[in-house]
Amino acid sequence: MNAQVISTWLRRQYDFLASCRLAVVLLAVLTAMLTVYLLVPQLDPTDAEALRRWEETSGTAARLARALGLTDVQHSWLLFGTYVLLFVNLLLCMIRRFRVVVRLYRFPESPPVVSPLWLQRQVSGTGLGPEAAATAIRRRGYRTLVSGNTIYGRRGRLAIVGHWVFHLSFLVLIVGGMWVAAAPDGFRGTVGVGEGEPFDLHKTPFLATKISRSQDLPDLRFKMEKIEVLTEGEQVRSFEAIFSKPEGGQVTVGINRPYRNRPYQVLVHGFGYMPGWVVVNKRGRMLRGAWVKLVPFPEKAEESFSIGTDESTVSVRFFPDYQANGKEARSRSHELLNPRFETSIVWRGKQIFEGLLEPGQRVELGKGQEFFFLPEIRKYTMLGVMQERGHEIIFAGLGIMVLGILLRYARIRKEILVRLGEGSLQVFGRNEILENLFAEEIDRLAADLAEAGPPPRSRKEMA
């Protein structure tokens, strides 16, 4: 195999990797992967039991999805490979266009050739010289080049830089995506924390998590001080959680206001109430009891739980501020002003109570046992804790993208060319966007050049 054959083969591979056709295919694959992320259950790869149950219920499709990494798309080899090819494709495209971008950025040594696509205006009855016309063009912010009776002006070189920075931001975003896909120590967890309770990542049981037990995680600790809920009747308008940090100070966290403590991010997903219940004997000794988590947002505050045997259950609907409107029971607010429990109690297969219970109000279960809800009712919030490697890079890429857009459109690239003739001149111009506004600018420039007239003659010329 000679050098020419190798060179031709390499050239073909380069053209393929830098082609728009490959970019379209990769973007289609990426779109399909993100669609799968929304439609296919995303399971913890370390939870073998959950994966086994899902494969048993879904069959061959589940095994294929697992082999392709579609049960954990964010960290799959298929997504990582798509990101790598997109990165190579975009990088080679930028390298291919580098000479063009540099040539457009540099100011030319001679005026360009005017094509029929340029806007054109003609001004008659003027005797302007080249320097006077160049001065009028420079007043509008153009850098000028005078070549005989032709004056060329250009502005907006930063638009070329913005174009390059905008494409560079996509490289940064892809690197961030690759980091997320390849990071082995990322996890997301959800946990409920009540008012006045401390939170410790190493001690709190998560309801849904991807934390490896062998994973050595940095500390994340704080104390839930208060949960503020803004309501309008029964409708929740907003809610926030207030944390106190171990190093001092407080921070407010909402649905769209995360608490960032590197490498973690904490968000509020919902809030609820935690009433406690107990069953006591004749002597008042507690036989059993637990806290109940009732979630009014985004769901209703309803729950059903067992209080003993399988045939003994309590179904409860909670009103944090009870009000009876005719036959309809409702809450005036989400404050604990007049709490009531709409309760149905089935004890050993028989319904022994159905109605409203106040906190502390007791119900006889039989054989000297009593059931009641504790007077202490606390608010709690559902927190989403996330440690995902690469998100900082993605945010940096978005910032670079905004910078590129600003540079691209803050100073739009424009070109003007003026040709001076005997008693008349021609004005040509072109730009990339906003043609109507640029046409008005060309008209104003032509009017200025017409009004400027010839320069005043000296005494020697008059003599």
Beta strands, then each sheet from edge to edge (+ up, - down):
strand 1: 119-124
strand 2: 143-147
strand 3: 150-155
strand 4: 187-194
strand 5: 198-200
strand 6: 221-232
strand 7: 235-244
strand 8: 250-253
strand 9: 259-261
strand 10: 264-280
strand 11: 286-291
strand 12: 294-297
strand 13: 302-306
strand 14: 313-319
strand 15: 322-325
strand 16: 328-331
strand 17: 340-347
strand 18: 350-357
strand 19: 363-366
strand 20: 369-387
strand 21: 414-421
strand 22: 424-431
sheet 1: 1+ 22- 21+ 3- 2+
sheet 2: 4+ 20- 10+ 9-
sheet 3: 4+ 20- 19+
sheet 4: 4+ 20- 10+ 11-
sheet 5: 4+ 20- 10+ 12-
sheet 6: 5+ 6- 7+ 8-
sheet 7: 13+ 14- 17+ 18-
sheet 8: 15+ 16-
end
